[in-house]
Amino acid sequence: MQDTIRRNVPLAPLTTINLGGPARFLVVCKNEEDIRRALALSHQENVPLHILGGGSNTVFADEGFQGVVAKIELKGLTFTEENETVLVSAAAGEVWDEVVQASLAKGLAGIECLSGIPGLVGATPMQNVGAYGQDVAETIEDVTTIDRRTGKSVTFTNAACTFAYRVSRFKKEDLGTYIVTNVRFRLRRDAVPTIRYPQVQAQLEKMYGTVDIGTGQEALEKVRETVLHLRRSKSMVVNPSDPHSRSCGSFFTNPIISAEKAKLVQATQSGQQGYTVKGGVKMSAAWLVEQAGFARGQRFGNVGISPNHSLALVNYGGTTKELLAVATTIQKKVKELFDITLELEPVAVLPHNSVQ
Ligand SMILES: Cc1cc2nc3c(=O)[nH]c(=O)nc-3n(C[C@H](O)[C@H](O)[C@H](O)COP(=O)(O)OP(=O)(O)OC[C@H]3O[C@@H](n4cnc5c(N)ncnc54)[C@H](O)[C@@H]3O)c2cc1C
């Protein structure tokens, strides 16, 4: 076991935003036994345990993490045909976009709009990863986990995961309780691509001359290329040669507010964006940030707002402290102007909330 434990490991390179100090212990988990070892180590040393996937939605403190970071590297990907569908079983350490690519190559529909999202499979149920009119809640069959309290394996059906916009039980009431080891997705063999999102429709027109691209593997690949094109133009694909992609993606989720409050915002601000969803009106966080006086490309020392996306806070050589100060400034201004609380989308692993 000693060989698999590393001490004092810099965490910044393990995240896409490249921030944070060292981890006291890092355990690379290639199987469930390694995960149980990491759990045992955290008990033995009486320190917190943090689960790390691809680090694309994580900001570590400048001081680092005084506990055990379990880096999930479980591998395995299988496809099982079941009538008109295929069950795709992916271990938590599989790279999400590679699973998307492999599925599209087999002509399977259901996750094509989620092309290019960084990170690993195990994190996808946490915040019900989504983009361009699709989210994983639409296709997840079940999620297998290890219960940190007992070390036992527990599987949750889709319904039991209580998925909603950018959230699930794993990010809310069960935060810090379950470690995802495997996710199964039920994809469709009909190969009918999802083209719901106006931006995707417009870009398909531009790239292929029509939105009517039909069905089949080629049509799915067209949607993937279109989505990747859109994402690259917003620095939303991690690319070492694009400094604006040194981020966590969107730093704030779109707030869902009451219809009454939305009316108030509408009355005071022209051109506000929002649409009715379950539980209220979903406002555009990007619009709120811009209305609050923050602009794309704005720099605050060595961190800033991406010139290509008003919700992406980018590290241009700064610190976590600087980054979070900018996030707080934006949150305060939006609260002051609209009485709306912008929630952080990434997970900030800070000393005072270090039990993750
Ligand atoms: C450029 C860019 C674009 C992005 N675009 C999108 C987008 O379009 N849509 C979207 O939804 N997200 C987007 N994101 C956010 C991010 O990619 C996703 O949230 C992704 O699922 C995170 O995966 P990860 O493996 O990197 O997670 P990490 O950052 O490693 O972890 C995120 C959280 O999940 C927990 N976690 C990770 N793995 C496990 C596991 N196996 N078991 C239990 N808990 C676990 C961690 O403890 C942490 O709380 C983007 C990020 C970047 C950098």
The ligand as an SDF file (V2000), in Angstrom:
LIG
                    3D

 53 58  0  0  0  0  0  0  0  0999 V2000
  -13.4590   24.2310  -20.3360 C   0  0  0  0  0  0  0  0  0  0  0  0
  -14.5400   23.5690  -19.5070 C   0  0  0  0  0  0  0  0  0  0  0  0
  -15.7990   23.4070  -20.0330 C   0  0  0  0  0  0  0  0  0  0  0  0
  -16.8190   22.8120  -19.2820 C   0  0  0  0  0  0  0  0  0  0  0  0
  -18.0520   22.6620  -19.8260 N   0  0  0  0  0  0  0  0  0  0  0  0
  -19.0410   22.0620  -19.1200 C   0  0  0  0  0  0  0  0  0  0  0  0
  -20.3390   21.8820  -19.6980 C   0  0  0  0  0  0  0  0  0  0  0  0
  -20.5930   22.2280  -20.8400 O   0  0  0  0  0  0  0  0  0  0  0  0
  -21.3000   21.3110  -18.9260 N   0  0  0  0  0  0  0  0  0  0  0  0
  -21.0550   20.8760  -17.6500 C   0  0  0  0  0  0  0  0  0  0  0  0
  -21.9700   20.3480  -17.0160 O   0  0  0  0  0  0  0  0  0  0  0  0
  -19.8290   21.0160  -17.0960 N   0  0  0  0  0  0  0  0  0  0  0  0
  -18.8230   21.6000  -17.7940 C   0  0  0  0  0  0  0  0  0  0  0  0
  -17.5840   21.7670  -17.2320 N   0  0  0  0  0  0  0  0  0  0  0  0
  -17.3640   21.3330  -15.8590 C   0  0  0  0  0  0  0  0  0  0  0  0
  -16.7260   19.9180  -15.7430 C   0  0  0  0  0  0  0  0  0  0  0  0
  -16.0880   19.5520  -16.9200 O   0  0  0  0  0  0  0  0  0  0  0  0
  -17.7450   18.8530  -15.3980 C   0  0  0  0  0  0  0  0  0  0  0  0
  -18.3940   19.1820  -14.1840 O   0  0  0  0  0  0  0  0  0  0  0  0
  -17.1030   17.4720  -15.2510 C   0  0  0  0  0  0  0  0  0  0  0  0
  -18.0820   16.4810  -15.1020 O   0  0  0  0  0  0  0  0  0  0  0  0
  -16.1360   17.3840  -14.0910 C   0  0  0  0  0  0  0  0  0  0  0  0
  -15.4380   16.1730  -14.2040 O   0  0  0  0  0  0  0  0  0  0  0  0
  -14.0760   15.9210  -13.4710 P   0  0  0  0  0  0  0  0  0  0  0  0
  -13.7730   14.4720  -13.5820 O   0  0  0  0  0  0  0  0  0  0  0  0
  -13.0380   16.8360  -13.9980 O   0  0  0  0  0  0  0  0  0  0  0  0
  -14.4740   16.2830  -11.9790 O   0  0  0  0  0  0  0  0  0  0  0  0
  -13.5990   16.8820  -10.7960 P   0  0  0  0  0  0  0  0  0  0  0  0
  -13.3600   18.3280  -11.0280 O   0  0  0  0  0  0  0  0  0  0  0  0
  -12.4180   16.0480  -10.5340 O   0  0  0  0  0  0  0  0  0  0  0  0
  -14.6420   16.7190   -9.5860 O   0  0  0  0  0  0  0  0  0  0  0  0
  -15.8080   17.4930   -9.5430 C   0  0  0  0  0  0  0  0  0  0  0  0
  -16.6330   17.0770   -8.3170 C   0  0  0  0  0  0  0  0  0  0  0  0
  -17.0750   15.7420   -8.4690 O   0  0  0  0  0  0  0  0  0  0  0  0
  -16.5490   14.9320   -7.4300 C   0  0  0  0  0  0  0  0  0  0  0  0
  -16.1770   13.6550   -8.0390 N   0  0  0  0  0  0  0  0  0  0  0  0
  -15.4040   13.4520   -9.1340 C   0  0  0  0  0  0  0  0  0  0  0  0
  -15.3460   12.1520   -9.4170 N   0  0  0  0  0  0  0  0  0  0  0  0
  -16.0680   11.5180   -8.4730 C   0  0  0  0  0  0  0  0  0  0  0  0
  -16.3640   10.1590   -8.2110 C   0  0  0  0  0  0  0  0  0  0  0  0
  -15.9130    9.1670   -8.9740 N   0  0  0  0  0  0  0  0  0  0  0  0
  -17.1450    9.8700   -7.1430 N   0  0  0  0  0  0  0  0  0  0  0  0
  -17.6220   10.8520   -6.3310 C   0  0  0  0  0  0  0  0  0  0  0  0
  -17.3660   12.1630   -6.5290 N   0  0  0  0  0  0  0  0  0  0  0  0
  -16.6010   12.4810   -7.5940 C   0  0  0  0  0  0  0  0  0  0  0  0
  -15.3670   15.6730   -6.8590 C   0  0  0  0  0  0  0  0  0  0  0  0
  -15.1260   15.3180   -5.5210 O   0  0  0  0  0  0  0  0  0  0  0  0
  -15.8400   17.0950   -7.0080 C   0  0  0  0  0  0  0  0  0  0  0  0
  -16.7310   17.3830   -5.9580 O   0  0  0  0  0  0  0  0  0  0  0  0
  -16.5440   22.3550  -17.9720 C   0  0  0  0  0  0  0  0  0  0  0  0
  -15.2560   22.5260  -17.4400 C   0  0  0  0  0  0  0  0  0  0  0  0
  -14.2530   23.1180  -18.2150 C   0  0  0  0  0  0  0  0  0  0  0  0
  -12.8700   23.2600  -17.6500 C   0  0  0  0  0  0  0  0  0  0  0  0
  1  2  1  0
  2  3  1  0
  2 52  2  0
  3  4  2  0
  4  5  1  0
  4 50  1  0
  5  6  2  0
  6  7  1  0
  6 13  1  0
  7  8  2  0
  7  9  1  0
  9 10  1  0
 10 11  2  0
 10 12  1  0
 12 13  2  0
 13 14  1  0
 14 15  1  0
 14 50  1  0
 15 16  1  0
 16 17  1  0
 16 18  1  0
 18 19  1  0
 18 20  1  0
 20 21  1  0
 20 22  1  0
 22 23  1  0
 23 24  1  0
 24 25  2  0
 24 26  1  0
 24 27  1  0
 27 28  1  0
 28 29  2  0
 28 30  1  0
 28 31  1  0
 31 32  1  0
 32 33  1  0
 33 34  1  0
 33 48  1  0
 34 35  1  0
 35 36  1  0
 35 46  1  0
 36 37  1  0
 36 45  1  0
 37 38  2  0
 38 39  1  0
 39 40  1  0
 39 45  2  0
 40 41  1  0
 40 42  2  0
 42 43  1  0
 43 44  2  0
 44 45  1  0
 46 47  1  0
 46 48  1  0
 48 49  1  0
 50 51  2  0
 51 52  1  0
 52 53  1  0
M  END
$$$$
